[in-house]
Amino acid sequence: MSAKPMLLTVSIISNNNRDLLLACIDSIYKTADGLDVEVIVVDNVSADGSVGAVRARFPEVRVIVNENKEGFSSNNNKALRVARGDFLLILNDDTVVHEGALRLMADFLKANPHAGAVGGALLNPDGTPQFTGKARPTLLAAAMISLGLHRLFPNNPVTAKYFHVKEGYKDAEEVESINGAALMVRREVIEKVGLLDEGFFLFCEDVDWCLRMREAGYRLYFLPGARITHYRGASTGGRRMVGIYHRSLLRFYRKHYAKESFFLVNWLVYLAIFLRFLVFWVYGNVRKRGPAK
């Protein structure tokens, strides 16, 4: 008698990316490699016919339709609450899964009970790597990122440790955090540490979740052989995201750092986050108005 195949639940949030969403779902089924796959799509008030297109092309997909636009954590939690899988993958709708990626990630979790979650190698459309594994940001790294200094000095040792671009790796490597664009978690981990923090509308929720997993004693891994193309920005573009990002950054800092920091350090970080938001806001408005005539 053959063993029952592992059940994998994939949670995808639909954000007005109909063609990318259909390509994402298609890649999941084409690369399932013997896994029993359950796909749940949470439609975040899309206006491009995504719901109808998914139901017509993939009737086996469960679609949850929002009445109002909600955040990344809230939407994924809707799927995670009803998921039946042994393993649960949150996956962006602007991704395409390569052959063998899902099986490699699921097999690794099955073979390594101490592993709470895994992430694959996220790739740009041209095949170059994106950062997948991240470290918990130190106070200094948080301040530098808030001020945008990591862009001016991309090779500085402080933020380089946080933003890992995994290139040339062959074996699994332990990391401190996994990019939420493609993050596979075992069911028992969610039962122990809880769902995503819905106080984060978007951004930082993946780092927060991974930090809670590590605090619960689980280890996180990057699997370079699990390749996933990510059309980065297709789900999170727009100037409005600047404000959302900085609110999330503030929440993350207050949740994990503020209580253990000196008063002056707290206000320096808050000031850095505010100044970066101000720079982005001014720059965005200047671009929107265009050159003076």
BAFIGU-879116 format. One record per residue (C-alpha): residue number from 1; residue in one letter; x, y, z. Coordinates in Angstrom, 1 decimal. Layout:
   n res      u      v      w
 NUM   a      X      Y      Z
...
END
This chain:
   n res      u      v      w
   1   m    0.0    0.0    0.0
   2   s    1.5    3.3   -1.1
   3   a    2.0    6.1    1.5
   4   k   -0.5    8.9    1.5
   5   p    1.0   11.9   -0.3
   6   m    1.9   15.0    1.8
   7   l   -0.8   17.6    1.7
   8   l    0.5   21.1    0.9
   9   t   -1.8   24.2    1.2
  10   v   -0.8   27.2   -0.8
  11   s   -2.2   30.6    0.2
  12   i   -2.2   33.3   -2.4
  13   i   -3.5   36.8   -2.1
  14   s   -5.0   38.2   -5.4
  15   n   -4.2   41.9   -6.0
  16   n   -5.4   42.9   -9.4
  17   n   -2.7   40.7  -11.1
  18   r   -5.0   38.4  -13.0
  19   d   -2.5   37.2  -15.6
  20   l    0.3   36.8  -13.1
  21   l   -2.1   35.0  -10.7
  22   l   -3.2   32.5  -13.3
  23   a    0.5   31.9  -14.2
  24   c    1.3   31.4  -10.6
  25   i   -1.4   28.8  -10.0
  26   d   -0.6   27.0  -13.2
  27   s    3.0   26.7  -12.1
  28   i    2.0   25.2   -8.8
  29   y    0.0   22.4  -10.3
  30   k    2.6   21.8  -13.0
  31   t    5.4   21.4  -10.5
  32   a    3.4   19.6   -7.7
  33   d    5.6   16.5   -8.2
  34   g    3.3   14.1   -6.5
  35   l    2.3   16.4   -3.7
  36   d   -1.4   16.7   -2.8
  37   v   -1.9   20.4   -3.3
  38   e   -4.7   22.6   -1.9
  39   v   -4.7   26.1   -3.3
  40   i   -6.6   28.9   -1.6
  41   v   -6.9   32.3   -3.2
  42   v   -8.0   35.3   -1.1
  43   d   -9.1   38.0   -3.5
  44   n   -8.4   41.4   -2.1
  45   v  -11.2   43.3   -3.9
  46   s   -9.6   42.9   -7.4
  47   a  -11.3   44.7  -10.2
  48   d   -9.7   42.9  -13.1
  49   g  -11.8   39.8  -13.3
  50   s   -9.4   37.7  -11.3
  51   v  -12.1   35.8   -9.4
  52   g  -14.0   34.7  -12.4
  53   a  -10.8   33.8  -14.3
  54   v   -9.6   31.6  -11.5
  55   r  -12.9   29.9  -11.0
  56   a  -13.2   29.2  -14.8
  57   r   -9.7   27.9  -15.3
  58   f   -9.0   26.2  -11.9
  59   p  -12.4   25.1  -10.4
  60   e  -10.5   23.1   -7.8
  61   v   -9.1   26.2   -6.2
  62   r  -10.9   27.6   -3.2
  63   v  -11.5   31.3   -3.6
  64   i  -12.3   33.6   -0.6
  65   v  -13.6   37.0   -1.7
  66   n  -13.1   40.1    0.5
  67   e  -15.8   42.7    0.7
  68   n  -13.1   45.3    1.8
  69   k   -9.4   45.6    1.1
  70   e   -7.3   44.0    3.9
  71   g   -3.7   43.6    4.7
  72   f   -1.2   40.8    3.9
  73   s   -1.4   39.2    7.3
  74   s   -5.1   39.3    7.6
  75   n   -5.6   37.9    4.1
  76   n   -3.1   35.0    4.6
  77   n   -4.6   34.2    8.0
  78   k   -8.0   33.7    6.4
  79   a   -6.5   31.0    4.2
  80   l   -4.3   29.5    7.1
  81   r   -7.4   29.2    9.3
  82   v   -9.2   26.9    6.9
  83   a   -6.1   25.2    5.4
  84   r   -5.9   21.4    5.6
  85   g   -2.3   20.9    4.7
  86   d    0.6   19.3    6.7
  87   f    2.7   22.2    5.4
  88   l    1.4   25.7    4.5
  89   l    3.0   28.0    1.9
  90   i    2.3   31.7    1.7
  91   l    3.1   32.7   -1.9
  92   n    2.9   36.0   -3.7
  93   d    0.6   36.1   -6.7
  94   d    3.5   37.6   -8.8
  95   t    5.6   34.4   -8.6
  96   v    6.2   31.4  -10.8
  97   v    7.3   28.1   -9.2
  98   h   10.1   26.2  -10.9
  99   e   10.2   22.4  -11.2
 100   g   11.0   20.6   -8.0
 101   a   10.8   23.6   -5.7
 102   l    7.6   22.6   -3.8
 103   r    8.8   19.0   -3.3
 104   l   12.2   20.1   -2.1
 105   m   10.8   22.4    0.5
 106   a    8.1   19.9    1.7
 107   d   10.6   17.0    1.9
 108   f   13.1   19.2    3.8
 109   l   10.5   20.0    6.5
 110   k    9.4   16.4    6.7
 111   a   13.0   15.2    7.2
 112   n   14.0   17.9    9.7
 113   p   11.5   18.2   12.6
 114   h   13.6   21.0   14.1
 115   a   13.0   23.1   11.0
 116   g   10.0   25.4   11.4
 117   a   10.0   27.0    8.0
 118   v   11.9   27.1    4.7
 119   g   12.2   29.6    1.9
 120   g   13.4   29.0   -1.7
 121   a   15.7   31.0   -4.0
 122   l   13.7   34.0   -5.2
 123   l   14.8   35.1   -8.7
 124   n   14.3   38.2  -10.8
 125   p   12.8   37.5  -14.2
 126   d   16.3   37.6  -15.7
 127   g   17.4   34.9  -13.4
 128   t   19.5   37.0  -11.0
 129   p   19.0   36.4   -7.3
 130   q   16.8   38.5   -4.9
 131   f   17.4   38.4   -1.2
 132   t   15.6   35.5    0.5
 133   g   17.2   34.9    3.9
 134   k   17.4   37.9    6.2
 135   a   18.8   38.5    9.7
 136   r   17.0   40.1   12.5
 137   p   17.8   43.8   12.1
 138   t   20.0   45.3   14.9
 139   l   19.1   48.7   16.3
 140   l   21.9   50.2   14.2
 141   a   20.7   48.4   11.0
 142   a   17.1   49.5   11.7
 143   a   18.3   53.1   11.9
 144   m   20.4   52.9    8.7
 145   i   17.6   51.3    6.8
 146   s   15.2   53.9    8.0
 147   l   17.5   56.7    6.8
 148   g   18.1   54.9    3.5
 149   l   21.8   54.7    4.2
 150   h   21.9   51.1    3.0
 151   r   21.2   52.4   -0.5
 152   l   24.0   55.0   -0.4
 153   f   26.4   52.4    1.1
 154   p   25.1   49.0   -0.2
 155   n   28.2   47.0    0.9
 156   n   28.4   48.3    4.5
 157   p   28.8   45.4    7.0
 158   v   25.9   46.5    9.2
 159   t   23.0   46.2    6.7
 160   a   24.8   43.6    4.5
 161   k   24.2   41.1    7.2
 162   y   20.5   41.8    7.2
 163   f   20.0   41.8    3.4
 164   h   21.4   38.5    2.2
 165   v   21.4   37.9   -1.5
 166   k   21.9   34.1   -1.8
 167   e   24.0   33.4   -4.8
 168   g   26.3   30.4   -5.5
 169   y   24.9   28.3   -2.7
 170   k   24.2   24.6   -3.1
 171   d   23.2   23.3    0.3
 172   a   20.5   24.3    2.8
 173   e   21.6   27.2    5.0
 174   e   20.1   28.4    8.3
 175   v   18.8   31.9    8.2
 176   e   17.2   34.2   10.8
 177   s   14.2   35.2    8.6
 178   i   12.6   34.3    5.3
 179   n   11.0   36.5    2.7
 180   g    7.2   36.3    2.9
 181   a    6.9   36.2   -0.9
 182   a    7.5   32.4   -0.6
 183   l    7.5   31.0    2.9
 184   m    6.6   27.4    3.8
 185   v    5.7   26.5    7.4
 186   r    4.8   23.3    9.1
 187   r    1.4   23.2   10.6
 188   e    2.5   22.5   14.2
 189   v    4.6   25.7   14.2
 190   i    1.6   27.8   13.5
 191   e   -0.3   26.0   16.2
 192   k    2.5   26.9   18.6
 193   v    3.4   30.5   17.7
 194   g    0.1   31.7   16.2
 195   l   -0.8   33.2   12.9
 196   l    0.7   36.3   11.3
 197   d    0.3   39.5   13.3
 198   e   -2.6   41.4   11.7
 199   g   -1.3   44.7   13.2
 200   f    1.0   44.8   10.2
 201   f   -0.9   45.7    7.1
 202   l    2.0   45.0    4.9
 203   f    5.8   44.7    5.4
 204   c    7.7   43.4    8.4
 205   e    5.1   40.8    9.2
 206   d    7.3   38.0    7.8
 207   v   10.3   39.1    9.9
 208   d    8.1   39.3   13.0
 209   w    6.6   35.8   12.3
 210   c   10.0   34.3   11.8
 211   l   11.4   35.9   14.9
 212   r    8.5   34.3   16.9
 213   m    9.3   30.9   15.4
 214   r   13.0   31.2   16.4
 215   e   12.0   32.3   19.9
 216   a    9.8   29.2   20.1
 217   g   12.9   27.0   19.4
 218   y   12.5   26.4   15.7
 219   r   15.2   26.9   13.0
 220   l   14.7   28.5    9.6
 221   y   16.4   27.5    6.4
 222   f   17.1   28.8    2.9
 223   l   17.0   26.1    0.1
 224   p   18.9   27.3   -3.0
 225   g   17.6   24.5   -5.1
 226   a   13.9   25.6   -4.6
 227   r   13.8   28.2   -7.3
 228   i   10.9   30.7   -7.7
 229   t   10.7   33.6  -10.0
 230   h    9.4   36.7   -8.3
 231   y    8.1   39.7  -10.3
 232   r    9.0   42.0   -7.4
 233   g    6.8   45.0   -7.0
 234   a    3.9   43.8   -9.0
 235   s    1.9   43.3   -5.8
 236   t    3.2   46.2   -3.8
 237   g    3.8   49.1   -6.1
 238   g    2.7   52.7   -5.6
 239   r    3.5   55.7   -3.5
 240   r    0.9   54.8   -0.9
 241   m    3.1   51.9    0.1
 242   v    5.8   54.3    1.5
 243   g    3.6   55.3    4.4
 244   i    2.5   51.7    5.0
 245   y    6.1   50.5    5.1
 246   h    7.1   53.1    7.7
 247   r    4.1   52.4    9.9
 248   s    5.0   48.7    9.8
 249   l    8.7   49.5   10.6
 250   l    7.5   51.6   13.6
 251   r    5.3   48.7   14.8
 252   f    8.1   46.2   14.5
 253   y   10.5   48.4   16.4
 254   r    8.1   49.1   19.2
 255   k    7.2   45.4   19.4
 256   h   10.7   44.0   19.5
 257   y   13.1   46.8   20.5
 258   a   11.6   49.8   22.3
 259   k   11.2   48.2   25.7
 260   e   14.8   47.2   25.9
 261   s   16.2   50.4   24.5
 262   f   17.2   53.7   26.1
 263   f   14.9   56.6   25.8
 264   l   17.3   58.5   23.5
 265   v   17.8   55.5   21.3
 266   n   14.1   55.1   20.8
 267   w   13.6   58.7   19.7
 268   l   16.6   58.5   17.4
 269   v   15.1   55.5   15.6
 270   y   11.7   57.2   15.5
 271   l   13.3   60.3   14.1
 272   a   15.2   58.3   11.5
 273   i   12.0   56.5   10.4
 274   f   10.1   59.9   10.2
 275   l   12.9   61.5    8.2
 276   r   13.0   58.7    5.7
 277   f    9.2   58.8    5.3
 278   l    9.5   62.6    4.7
 279   v   12.2   62.2    2.0
 280   f   10.2   59.6    0.2
 281   w    7.0   61.6    0.4
 282   v    8.6   64.8   -0.9
 283   y   10.4   62.8   -3.7
 284   g    7.2   61.1   -4.7
 285   n    5.3   64.4   -4.9
 286   v    8.0   66.1   -7.0
 287   r    8.0   63.1   -9.4
 288   k    4.2   63.3   -9.6
 289   r    4.2   67.0  -10.5
 290   g    6.9   66.5  -13.1
 291   p    9.5   69.1  -14.3
 292   a    8.7   72.8  -14.1
 293   k    7.7   74.4  -17.3
END
